[in-house]
Amino acid sequence: MIKKVVIEGFKSYLSLTDLDDFSKGHNVIVGPNGSGKSNFFWAIRFVLTDILSNTRQEDRKELLYYEGAGNKKNVMSSYVEIHFDNVERRFPIDKDVVTLRRTIGLKKDEFYIDKKHVSKHEVVNLLESAGFSRSNPYYIVQQGKVTALASMTAKDRLELLKEVAGTSVYEERKSESEKIFNESEGKKAKIDEMMSYINDRLKELKSEREELIKYQDLDKDRRRLEFAIYAAEVEESAAQLDEMETKRTEEGNRASKVYEDRMENQKIIKETEKQIKQLEAEVKRQRVEKVQLDKEKKELQRRRAAVTLELGEIQTASSTGDKTSKKLKKELDALRKRIEETNAELEEIEPKYKGAVDAENKVNDEIRNLERKVAEYYEKQGYSARFKNKKERDAWIKSEVEQIKENKKNLKGQIKTVSDDFEELNTNKKQRDDTVKRMQEGLSKNRKETEDLAQAISQLKRERDSLSDKRKDLWKEDSERDRKVSELKEDLVKYERQFQGTMNKMTSQGLATVARIAKERKLQGVHGALIDLFDVDIMYERAVEVTAGGALFHVVVDNDQVAQKLVEGMNSAKSKGGRITFIPLNRLNNDDIQDLSGQLGDEGNPLLDYVQAKKEVIKPALKSVFGRMIVCSNINTATTLSRSKNVNCVSLEGDQVNRKGPISGGHQDDKRSRLVSFRRVKECKAEIQNIEGAAKETKKSVQNIDQRINDILGKIQTSEAQYQKTQDMIEKVGMEIKIVSREEETKRLLMEQKQKLLEKLQGDLKQLSETKNRLNNELGTEFRDKLTSDEAKDLKKSNADLAKKKEEILGLTSERSILE
């Protein structure tokens, strides 16, 4: 009895379909058209019968779930699994439930009993043991069979009943047995005939036996002789082989030495070529620099000629200027000396002059007093002629007193006016002094500011010149890098051409197509060609290249699906195609590769130890390519190790020794070497990238310097404008100070005049006061027509004193004039 049916990917059953809970009696499946009733019946027939066992691939596709080309739901394989109730042990398996699965794909048809893979024959035997006989296939009645049985003739129905009952089997076996019996009778006749022939032949052989014995005896003698001859030849051959082995060893050692010398010479040649390139580059750079220097030289010569002409003019002017300068210098020295002497003399004369002025003013005051006194005596002496009596005199005195009062009042007003003017001038003088002081302080500040600005401008110009020189050096470096990048790009084209020459056109197109497809479709899991996925020391390049061969251009991918997508892309109409071998990492099985690291002593090491993976994930791919190869120093060591350890070996020169005996190798040209060409391409690209990176930094530095120079030029322009503004301010303030100084001199002279006028007015006021007092004293006194004897004596004395004072004032005036 069927307990459970599991279907997945079969015909219309895409997803896993699990059908169980079957009845022990009858089970009926109902449903609309297209619901899968017939496909379910097909699934049971698919497991229990041998139909579809010899179908073509196209017919197998019909059993798989399919929804049209390119649909992701299409499956590559399907299976049907039936669980049988084995409680009654109809199947010879000690389990209550027996599981039978059949899996089919485009290229496979497999059976499983209880999840164990078995052959088709074992499944047939198991089914026959349970009553599912191939000779009686009517345990499955297909649609239309019942109708066919009902419409059969009696004869056909009898035959069918015999077949169902199993009697036809025995009739078939009977006919087969009769056929075998007839064949056995024919064979028996043939055997009798053969026995007769054998008896006759035995008689002949007896006579031949005697001849054979004699022949064997002679043959033993012949073989002994041949063995002796062969032993001698073997000994001779062994000696010759030992001699040849010795020669081979010597040749191997010589070849190793030649290889080492060759590698050393290649290093020297490479270093020499590098030096030559450097020298050629230096020569080119020197030539470019020479052209630049020639241009600078011509410019400097032109400037030198202009400077020479200018220098001649300056020298001509300088000779005249020197004479004038010497003359002016002499006059300046004399003037300075005269100024010093004058200042010293002024310091000495100024007190004398002041004393002379004071003495002159004093004597003038005394003269005025004496003249006033004498005038009063003469006036009093003339009263008799002017006045008749005391009354007239007193009236005149009173009128004079009143006039004197009026004059005094006027003088006081003038004195006040002059005093006010003097005070105003004095106040203005202090204000002007303060203004001049502030101007001088501002002038000093401006001069210091101009000095600071001049220093700052000078410093900025030096910084600008330094940055300009630095920028020139960077320009030279950038030009040198551009030249070097150009040379490297030429070398890169040459090396890429050499690298392309190491592979066929289809492989080259395939690698380019794979890279383009992976980039366009953004495929994950495409690691690239094997040659680009590891690093190896130059010493082992030849051994690695010989071992890998064409596998260097195999493309490593994560799994079959990634490879399939790439293949589909390569087969598309837009693709340029090409031919590529993929290495899916999920398909690699390196369990049979032994790890011999450190087990071979000094004779050799696994080549894989010297191949460094760039990614951890691609190590299995490297192991599958290089894991079975041992690298040795030379062919002799490789031969010995291969024979003793039964391993594949390769020498550093690229000679391979197969563990089964064959040896291959020979000279290899580095120009045809894939790894050497690829390494040179990588080195060129890396160097170009480094130089271009440095060039970017240089250009960035030049831009920064340009920005700094522009900033400095802006600062210089601002500072020069500020300097010119400050210079204009200095000139303006200096001019204002000169104007204020001239005004100060004018005001000083005016103050001196006001001071003299004030002193004169004060003297006049004093005289008026004395005259007023005298007249008041005289008022009411006795009227006389002449002076008293005392007054006459005093008048005489005053005239004498006045004469002396006038003589004295003449001397003082002369002395003051001289000092002034």
C-alpha positions in Angstrom: 0.0 0.0 0.0 1.2 3.5 -0.9 1.3 5.8 2.2 2.8 9.0 0.8 3.9 10.5 -2.6 6.4 13.5 -2.8 6.8 15.3 -6.1 9.1 18.3 -7.0 9.8 19.8 -10.4 8.0 17.0 -12.3 5.8 18.2 -15.1 3.3 20.7 -13.7 4.5 20.2 -10.0 7.1 23.1 -9.6 7.3 23.3 -5.8 7.5 20.5 -3.3 4.1 18.6 -3.3 3.6 16.2 -0.4 0.5 13.9 -0.7 -0.3 11.4 2.1 -3.3 10.1 4.1 -4.1 7.5 1.4 -6.9 5.0 2.2 -6.3 1.3 2.5 -9.1 0.6 0.1 -9.7 2.8 -2.9 -8.5 6.3 -3.5 -10.0 8.7 -6.1 -8.5 11.9 -7.4 -10.9 14.5 -8.8 -10.3 18.0 -10.0 -10.8 20.3 -13.0 -8.9 19.9 -16.2 -5.2 21.0 -15.9 -5.1 20.5 -12.2 -2.5 17.7 -12.4 -4.5 14.5 -12.1 -2.9 12.9 -15.2 0.6 14.2 -14.1 0.1 12.6 -10.7 -0.7 9.2 -12.4 2.4 9.8 -14.6 4.5 10.4 -11.5 3.5 7.0 -10.0 4.2 5.2 -13.3 7.5 7.1 -13.5 8.7 5.4 -10.3 7.1 1.9 -10.6 7.7 1.1 -14.3 10.7 1.3 -16.6 9.1 3.7 -19.0 11.2 6.7 -20.1 14.4 4.8 -19.3 15.9 5.2 -22.8 14.5 8.6 -23.8 16.4 11.4 -25.6 17.3 14.7 -23.9 14.5 16.5 -25.6 11.9 14.0 -24.3 13.4 14.3 -20.8 12.8 18.1 -20.9 9.0 17.3 -21.1 9.2 15.7 -17.7 10.7 18.8 -16.1 8.8 22.0 -15.1 9.0 24.5 -17.9 7.4 28.0 -18.4 9.2 29.3 -21.5 12.7 30.3 -22.5 14.6 32.5 -20.0 12.1 32.0 -17.2 13.9 31.7 -13.8 11.3 29.2 -12.6 12.5 26.5 -15.1 14.2 23.6 -13.3 17.2 21.4 -14.3 16.1 18.3 -12.4 13.1 16.7 -10.7 12.2 13.7 -8.6 9.2 11.6 -7.4 9.4 9.8 -4.1 6.9 7.0 -3.0 6.6 5.8 0.6 5.3 2.1 0.8 3.7 0.5 3.9 6.0 -2.5 4.6 4.3 -3.8 7.8 3.6 -7.1 6.1 7.3 -7.2 4.8 6.4 -7.6 1.1 9.6 -5.8 0.5 12.7 -7.8 1.8 13.7 -4.8 4.0 13.3 -4.9 7.7 11.5 -1.5 7.9 7.8 -0.6 8.3 8.1 2.1 5.6 10.2 1.7 2.4 11.0 4.9 0.4 11.7 4.7 -3.3 12.8 7.8 -5.2 13.6 8.4 -8.9 15.4 11.5 -9.9 15.7 12.7 -13.5 17.6 15.5 -15.3 18.7 16.4 -18.7 21.7 14.0 -18.4 20.8 11.8 -15.4 18.3 9.1 -14.3 19.0 7.9 -10.7 17.2 5.7 -8.1 17.3 5.8 -4.3 16.0 3.3 -1.8 15.7 4.8 1.7 17.9 7.8 0.5 20.6 5.3 -0.6 21.7 5.5 -4.3 21.0 2.1 -6.0 21.1 0.8 -9.6 18.0 0.3 -11.8 18.5 -3.5 -11.7 18.3 -3.4 -7.8 15.0 -1.5 -8.0 13.5 -3.9 -10.5 14.4 -6.9 -8.3 12.9 -5.1 -5.2 9.7 -4.4 -7.1 9.5 -8.0 -8.4 10.0 -9.3 -4.9 7.0 -7.3 -3.8 4.8 -8.6 -6.7 5.4 -5.8 -9.3 6.6 -8.1 -12.1 7.9 -6.7 -15.4 6.4 -9.7 -17.1 2.9 -8.9 -15.7 2.6 -5.1 -15.8 -1.1 -5.0 -15.2 -0.8 -3.8 -11.6 -1.2 -0.3 -13.2 -4.3 0.1 -15.4 -3.9 3.1 -17.7 -6.8 5.2 -19.0 -8.6 3.4 -21.9 -7.4 -0.1 -20.9 -10.8 -1.2 -19.5 -12.6 -0.1 -22.7 -10.0 -2.0 -24.7 -10.6 -5.2 -22.6 -14.3 -4.9 -23.1 -14.0 -4.6 -26.9 -11.5 -7.5 -27.3 -12.3 -10.8 -29.1 -12.5 -14.0 -27.2 -9.1 -15.2 -28.5 -7.4 -11.9 -27.5 -9.2 -11.9 -24.2 -7.9 -15.5 -23.6 -4.4 -14.4 -24.3 -4.8 -11.5 -22.0 -6.1 -13.7 -19.2 -3.1 -16.1 -19.7 -0.8 -13.1 -19.5 -2.5 -11.8 -16.4 -2.5 -15.3 -14.8 1.1 -15.7 -15.6 0.8 -18.9 -17.8 2.3 -17.2 -20.9 5.5 -17.1 -18.9 5.7 -20.8 -18.8 4.9 -21.2 -22.4 7.7 -18.8 -23.3 10.1 -20.7 -21.0 9.0 -24.0 -22.7 9.8 -22.7 -26.2 13.1 -21.3 -24.9 13.9 -24.8 -23.3 13.1 -26.6 -26.6 15.3 -24.2 -28.4 18.2 -24.7 -25.9 17.7 -28.5 -26.2 18.0 -28.4 -30.0 21.1 -26.3 -29.7 22.6 -28.7 -27.2 22.1 -31.6 -29.7 23.9 -29.8 -32.4 26.7 -28.9 -29.9 27.0 -32.6 -28.9 27.5 -33.7 -32.6 30.1 -31.1 -32.9 31.8 -32.3 -29.7 31.9 -35.9 -31.1 33.5 -34.7 -34.2 36.0 -32.7 -32.2 36.9 -35.7 -30.1 37.7 -37.7 -33.2 39.9 -34.9 -34.4 41.6 -34.6 -31.0 42.4 -38.4 -30.9 44.0 -38.1 -34.3 45.9 -35.1 -33.2 47.2 -36.8 -30.0 48.8 -39.4 -32.1 50.6 -36.7 -34.0 51.6 -34.9 -30.9 53.3 -37.9 -29.4 55.8 -37.9 -32.2 56.2 -34.2 -31.9 56.7 -34.5 -28.1 59.9 -36.3 -28.6 61.1 -33.7 -31.0 60.0 -31.0 -28.5 62.0 -32.6 -25.7 65.1 -32.5 -27.9 64.3 -28.9 -28.8 63.9 -27.9 -25.2 67.3 -29.3 -24.3 68.9 -27.5 -27.1 66.9 -24.4 -26.2 68.1 -24.5 -22.6 71.7 -24.5 -23.9 70.8 -21.6 -26.2 69.3 -19.6 -23.5 72.2 -20.2 -21.1 74.5 -18.9 -23.8 72.2 -15.9 -24.5 72.0 -15.2 -20.8 75.8 -15.1 -20.5 76.0 -12.9 -23.5 73.2 -10.7 -22.1 74.9 -10.5 -18.6 78.0 -9.3 -20.2 76.1 -6.8 -22.3 74.2 -5.6 -19.2 77.5 -5.1 -17.3 78.9 -3.1 -20.2 75.6 -1.1 -20.5 75.6 -0.5 -16.8 79.1 0.9 -16.9 78.1 3.0 -19.9 75.0 4.2 -18.1 76.9 5.2 -15.0 79.3 7.1 -17.2 76.4 8.8 -19.0 74.7 9.5 -15.7 77.9 11.2 -14.5 78.1 13.2 -17.6 74.4 14.1 -17.3 75.0 15.2 -13.7 78.0 17.3 -14.8 75.9 18.8 -17.6 73.1 19.5 -15.2 75.4 21.2 -12.8 76.9 23.2 -15.6 73.4 24.1 -16.9 72.5 25.2 -13.4 75.6 27.4 -13.2 74.9 28.7 -16.7 71.3 29.5 -15.6 72.5 31.2 -12.4 75.0 33.2 -14.5 72.3 34.0 -17.0 69.9 35.2 -14.2 72.7 37.3 -12.8 73.6 38.7 -16.2 69.9 39.4 -16.8 69.8 41.3 -13.5 72.9 43.3 -14.5 71.4 43.9 -18.0 68.2 45.0 -16.5 70.0 47.3 -14.0 72.1 48.6 -16.9 69.0 49.2 -19.1 67.4 51.0 -16.2 70.5 53.2 -15.7 70.6 53.8 -19.5 66.9 54.9 -19.4 67.7 57.1 -16.4 70.7 58.6 -18.2 68.6 59.1 -21.4 65.9 60.7 -19.3 68.5 62.9 -17.6 70.0 63.8 -21.0 66.5 64.8 -22.3 65.8 66.7 -19.1 69.2 68.4 -19.4 68.4 69.3 -23.0 65.1 70.7 -22.1 66.7 72.6 -19.2 69.5 73.8 -21.6 66.9 75.2 -24.0 65.2 76.9 -21.0 68.5 78.2 -19.7 69.5 79.4 -23.2 66.3 81.4 -23.3 67.0 82.7 -19.8 70.6 83.5 -20.9 69.4 85.5 -23.9 66.9 87.3 -21.7 69.7 88.0 -19.1 72.1 89.2 -21.8 69.4 91.5 -23.1 68.7 92.8 -19.6 72.5 93.0 -18.9 73.0 95.2 -22.0 70.1 97.4 -20.9 71.5 97.5 -17.4 75.0 98.3 -18.8 73.7 101.2 -20.8 71.8 102.4 -17.8 74.8 101.9 -15.6 76.9 104.0 -18.0 74.4 106.8 -17.8 74.3 106.5 -14.0 78.1 106.5 -13.8 78.3 109.6 -16.0 75.7 111.3 -13.9 77.4 109.9 -10.8 80.7 111.5 -11.7 79.0 114.9 -12.0 76.9 114.1 -9.0 80.0 113.1 -7.0 81.6 116.5 -7.6 78.4 118.3 -6.7 77.9 116.0 -3.8 81.4 116.6 -2.5 80.9 120.4 -2.8 77.5 120.2 -1.2 78.9 118.0 1.5 81.7 120.5 2.2 79.2 123.3 2.3 76.9 121.2 4.5 79.8 120.5 6.9 80.7 124.2 7.0 77.1 125.2 7.5 76.7 122.6 10.3 79.9 124.0 11.9 78.6 127.5 11.6 75.3 126.5 13.1 77.0 124.9 16.0 79.2 128.0 16.5 76.2 130.3 16.1 74.2 128.2 18.6 77.1 128.4 21.1 77.4 132.1 20.5 73.7 132.6 20.8 73.6 130.8 24.1 76.4 133.2 25.3 74.8 136.4 23.8 71.2 135.7 24.6 71.6 136.5 28.4 73.6 139.6 27.6 71.0 140.7 25.1 68.3 140.2 27.6 70.2 142.2 30.2 70.9 144.9 27.6 67.3 145.2 26.7 66.3 145.3 30.4 68.9 148.0 31.1 67.8 150.0 28.0 64.2 149.8 29.1 65.1 150.9 32.6 67.1 153.8 31.4 64.3 154.8 29.0 61.9 154.7 32.0 64.3 156.9 34.0 64.6 159.3 31.0 60.9 159.6 30.6 60.5 160.2 34.3 63.2 162.9 34.2 61.7 164.5 31.0 58.3 164.5 32.7 59.7 166.0 35.8 61.7 168.7 33.9 58.6 169.4 31.8 56.5 169.9 34.9 59.1 172.3 36.4 59.2 174.3 33.1 55.4 174.2 33.0 55.2 175.4 36.6 57.8 178.0 35.9 55.5 179.4 33.1 52.4 179.7 35.3 53.0 183.4 35.6 52.7 183.9 31.9 49.7 181.7 31.5 47.7 182.5 34.7 46.9 185.8 36.3 46.0 184.4 39.7 45.5 181.3 41.7 41.9 180.9 40.7 42.8 180.6 37.0 45.5 178.2 37.8 43.3 176.0 40.0 40.7 176.0 37.3 43.2 174.8 34.7 44.5 172.2 37.2 41.0 170.9 37.7 40.4 170.7 33.9 43.8 168.9 33.5 42.9 166.5 36.2 39.6 165.7 34.5 41.4 165.3 31.2 44.0 163.1 32.9 41.1 161.0 34.3 39.6 160.7 30.9 43.0 159.7 29.4 43.6 157.2 32.2 40.2 155.7 31.5 41.1 155.4 27.8 44.5 154.0 28.6 43.0 151.4 31.0 40.7 150.4 28.2 43.6 150.1 25.7 45.6 148.2 28.4 42.6 145.8 28.9 42.2 145.3 25.1 45.9 144.7 24.7 46.0 142.4 27.7 43.0 140.5 26.4 44.7 140.2 23.0 47.9 139.1 24.6 46.1 136.5 26.7 44.2 135.3 23.6 47.5 135.1 21.7 49.1 133.2 24.6 46.1 130.8 24.8 46.2 130.3 21.0 49.9 129.7 21.3 49.3 126.8 23.8 46.6 125.4 21.5 49.0 125.7 18.5 51.8 124.1 20.6 49.4 121.2 21.5 48.3 120.9 17.8 52.0 120.9 16.6 52.8 118.3 19.3 49.9 116.1 18.2 50.9 116.6 14.6 54.5 115.7 15.4 53.4 112.6 17.3 51.1 111.6 14.4 54.0 112.3 12.0 56.3 110.1 14.1 53.7 107.4 14.2 53.1 107.7 10.4 56.9 107.5 9.8 57.1 104.4 12.0 54.1 103.0 10.1 55.8 103.7 6.8 59.0 102.0 8.0 56.9 99.0 9.2 55.0 98.9 5.9 58.3 99.1 3.9 59.7 96.2 5.9 56.5 94.3 5.5 56.4 95.0 1.7 60.1 93.9 1.5 59.3 90.7 3.4 56.3 90.0 1.3 58.3 90.5 -1.9 61.0 88.2 -0.6 58.3 85.6 0.3 56.8 86.1 -3.2 60.1 85.6 -4.9 60.8 82.5 -2.8 57.4 81.0 -3.7 58.0 81.9 -7.3 61.3 80.0 -7.3 59.6 77.1 -5.6 56.8 77.2 -8.2 59.4 77.1 -10.9 61.0 74.0 -9.3 57.6 72.4 -9.1 57.0 73.2 -12.8 60.3 71.5 -13.6 59.4 68.5 -11.6 55.9 68.3 -13.2 57.5 68.6 -16.7 60.0 65.8 -15.8 57.1 63.6 -14.5 55.1 64.2 -17.7 58.1 63.2 -19.8 58.6 60.1 -17.7 54.9 59.2 -17.9 55.1 59.5 -21.6 58.1 57.2 -21.8 56.3 54.7 -19.4 53.2 54.7 -21.5 55.3 53.9 -24.6 56.9 51.0 -22.6 53.4 50.0 -21.4 52.1 49.7 -25.0 55.2 47.6 -25.9 54.8 45.3 -22.9 51.0 45.0 -23.4 51.7 44.0 -27.0 54.2 41.4 -25.8 51.7 40.1 -23.3 49.0 39.9 -25.9 51.4 37.9 -28.0 51.7 35.2 -25.3 48.0 34.2 -25.8 45.9 33.5 -28.8 43.3 35.9 -30.2 40.3 34.0 -28.9 41.6 33.9 -25.3 42.4 37.7 -25.5 38.9 38.4 -26.7 37.4 36.1 -24.1 39.2 37.8 -21.2 38.1 41.3 -22.5 34.5 40.1 -23.0 34.3 38.5 -19.5 35.7 41.7 -17.9 33.1 43.8 -19.8 30.2 41.6 -19.0 31.1 41.5 -15.3 31.3 45.2 -15.2 28.1 45.9 -17.2 26.0 43.4 -15.3 27.7 44.1 -12.0 28.2 40.4 -11.4 29.5 39.3 -8.0 31.9 36.4 -7.7 34.0 37.0 -10.8 37.6 37.1 -9.6 39.4 37.4 -12.9 42.1 35.6 -14.7 44.4 33.4 -12.6 47.5 35.2 -13.7 46.2 38.4 -11.9 45.3 36.7 -8.7 48.7 35.8 -7.2 52.2 37.1 -6.6 55.4 35.1 -7.1 59.1 35.9 -6.7 61.0 36.5 -9.9 63.2 33.4 -9.2 60.2 31.1 -9.4 58.4 32.8 -12.3 59.6 30.3 -14.9 58.7 27.2 -12.8 55.2 28.7 -12.1 54.6 29.5 -15.8 55.7 26.0 -17.0 53.5 24.4 -14.3 50.4 26.5 -15.0 50.6 26.7 -18.8 47.3 27.8 -20.3 45.6 27.8 -16.9 47.1 31.2 -16.2 44.3 32.6 -18.4 41.6 30.6 -16.8 38.9 32.8 -15.1 38.2 32.0 -11.4 34.5 32.3 -10.4 32.6 31.5 -7.2 30.3 28.9 -8.7 28.6 27.3 -11.7 25.8 29.9 -11.8 28.3 32.8 -12.2 30.1 30.9 -15.0 26.8 30.1 -16.7 25.8 33.8 -16.7 29.2 34.7 -18.2 28.8 32.1 -20.9 25.3 33.3 -21.7 26.7 36.9 -22.0 29.5 35.7 -24.2 27.1 33.8 -26.5 24.8 36.9 -26.9 24.7 38.7 -30.2 26.2 41.9 -28.7 29.3 40.1 -27.4 32.5 39.7 -29.3 32.8 36.2 -28.0 36.1 34.6 -27.4 37.1 31.4 -25.7 37.6 31.1 -21.9 37.9 28.3 -19.4 36.3 28.9 -16.0 37.4 27.6 -12.6 34.3 27.4 -10.4 35.5 27.3 -6.8 32.5 25.3 -5.7 33.6 22.5 -8.0 37.2 22.1 -6.8 38.1 19.1 -4.7 41.7 19.1 -3.6 41.4 16.4 -1.0 43.8 14.1 -3.0 46.6 16.7 -2.9 49.1 16.0 -0.2 50.8 18.8 1.7 54.5 18.0 1.5 55.7 21.3 3.1 58.9 20.6 5.2 58.9 16.9 4.3 61.4 16.9 1.4 64.3 18.5 3.2 66.7 20.7 1.1 65.9 18.9 -2.1 62.7 20.8 -2.9 59.5 22.4 -1.7 55.9 22.5 -2.9 55.6 25.2 -5.6 52.4 26.3 -3.9 54.5 27.6 -0.9 56.0 30.3 -3.2 52.7 31.4 -4.8 51.0 34.1 -2.7 47.3 34.5 -3.2 46.0 38.1 -3.3 42.6 36.9 -2.0 42.0 34.1 0.6 39.0 32.8 -1.4 41.1 31.9 -4.5 43.6 29.6 -2.6 41.7 26.4 -3.7 42.2 27.4 -7.3 45.9 27.9 -6.8 46.1 24.6 -5.0 44.4 22.8 -7.8 46.9 24.2 -10.3 50.2 24.2 -8.3 49.5 21.8 -5.4 50.9 18.7 -7.2 54.2 20.2 -8.3 57.5 20.3 -6.3 60.1 22.9 -7.3 63.8 22.0 -7.2 66.9 24.0 -7.7 68.0 22.1 -10.9 67.1 19.3 -13.2 69.3 16.7 -11.4 67.7 17.3 -8.0 64.3 17.2 -9.7 65.0 13.9 -11.4 66.3 12.3 -8.2 63.4 13.6 -6.1 60.8 12.6 -8.7 62.1 9.0 -8.7 62.5 8.6 -5.0 59.3 10.3 -3.9 57.1 9.6 -6.9 56.1 13.2 -7.4 56.0 15.7 -10.2 59.0 18.1 -10.1 60.0 21.3 -11.9 63.4 23.1 -11.8 64.0 26.8 -11.6 64.9 26.7 -15.3 61.5 25.4 -16.1 62.4 21.7 -16.8 59.7 19.4 -15.8 60.1 15.8 -14.5 56.9 13.7 -14.5 56.7 11.1 -11.8 56.0 8.5 -14.6 59.3 9.2 -16.2 59.1 11.8 -19.1 61.3 14.9 -18.9 60.4 18.1 -20.8 61.9 21.6 -20.9 64.5 23.6 -22.8 65.4 27.2 -23.5 62.6 29.8 -23.0 62.7 33.3 -24.2 61.7 35.9 -21.6 60.1 38.0 -24.4 57.6 35.1 -24.8 57.1 34.7 -21.0 53.6 35.4 -19.9 54.5 36.1 -16.3 57.5 38.4 -17.2 55.3 40.3 -19.7 52.4 40.6 -17.2 54.8 41.7 -14.4 56.3 44.4 -16.6 52.8 45.6 -17.5 51.8 45.7 -13.8 55.1 47.5 -12.9 54.6 50.1 -15.7 50.9 50.7 -14.6 51.9 50.9 -10.9 54.8 53.4 -11.7 52.5 55.4 -13.9 49.9 55.5 -11.2 52.5 56.5 -8.6 53.9 59.3 -10.8 50.4 60.6 -11.8 49.5 60.6 -8.1 52.7 62.6 -7.3 51.9 64.9 -10.3 48.4 65.5 -8.8 50.0 66.4 -5.5 52.5 68.7 -7.4 49.7 70.4 -9.3 47.8 70.8 -6.0 51.0 72.4 -4.5 51.4 74.7 -7.5 47.7 75.8 -7.1 48.3 76.4 -3.4 51.5 78.4 -4.2 49.6 80.4 -6.9 46.9 81.1 -4.3 49.5 82.2 -1.8 51.3 84.3 -4.4 48.0 86.0 -5.3 47.3 86.5 -1.6 50.8 88.0 -1.2 50.4 90.2 -4.3 47.1 91.4 -2.8 48.8 92.1 0.5 51.6 93.9 -1.3 49.2 96.0 -3.3 47.2 96.8 -0.2 50.4 97.6 1.8 51.8 99.8 -1.0 48.5 101.7 -1.2 48.6 102.1 2.6 52.3 103.1 2.3 51.5 105.7 -0.4 48.6 106.9 1.7 50.8 107.2 4.8 53.5 109.1 2.7 50.8 111.5 1.5 49.7 111.9 5.0 53.3 112.6 6.2 53.7 115.2 3.5 50.4 116.8 4.3 51.1 116.8 8.1 54.6 118.2 7.4 53.2 121.0 5.3 50.6 121.7 8.0 53.4 121.8 10.6 55.3 124.3 8.5 52.2 126.5 8.1 51.5 126.3 11.8 55.2 127.1 12.5 55.1 130.2 10.2 51.8 131.2 11.9 53.5 130.7 15.3 56.4 132.9 14.2 54.0 135.6 13.1 52.0 135.3 16.3 55.2 135.4 18.4 56.3 138.7 16.7 52.8 140.0 17.3 52.9 139.0 21.0 56.2 140.9 21.3 54.7 144.0 19.8 51.7 143.6 22.1 54.0 143.1 25.1 55.9 146.3 24.2 52.7 148.2 23.6 51.3 147.0 26.9 54.5 148.1 28.8 54.3 151.5 27.1 50.7 151.9 27.9 51.3 150.9 31.5 54.2 153.4 31.7 51.9 156.1 30.2 49.2 155.2 32.7 51.8 155.5 35.5 52.9 158.9 34.3 49.3 160.1 34.1 48.7 158.9 37.7 51.8 160.7 38.9 50.8 163.9 37.0 47.3 163.7 38.4 48.7 163.3 41.9 51.1 166.2 41.4 48.3 168.4 40.1 46.0 167.4 43.0 48.8 168.3 45.4 49.4 171.6 43.7 45.7 172.4 43.7 45.0 175.1 46.4 48.6 176.0 47.0 50.0 179.4 46.9 50.3 180.9 43.4 54.0 181.9 42.5 55.4 183.3 39.4 58.8 181.4 39.7 60.2 178.2 41.2 61.5 177.8 44.7 65.1 177.5 45.3 64.7 173.8 46.0 62.7 173.3 42.9 65.3 175.3 40.9 68.1 173.1 42.3 66.0 169.9 41.5 65.4 171.2 37.9 69.1 171.8 37.4 69.9 168.4 38.8 67.2 166.7 36.7 68.5 168.3 33.5 72.0 167.2 34.4 70.8 163.6 35.1 68.7 163.7 31.9 71.8 164.6 29.8 73.7 161.8 31.5 70.9 159.2 30.9 70.6 160.2 27.3 74.4 159.7 26.8 74.0 156.4 28.7 71.0 155.3 26.5 73.0 155.9 23.4 75.6 153.5 24.6 73.0 150.9 25.7 71.1 151.2 22.4 74.3 150.7 20.5 75.3 147.7 22.6 71.8 146.2 22.2 71.8 146.8 18.5 75.1 145.0 18.2 73.9 142.1 20.3 70.7 142.0 18.4 
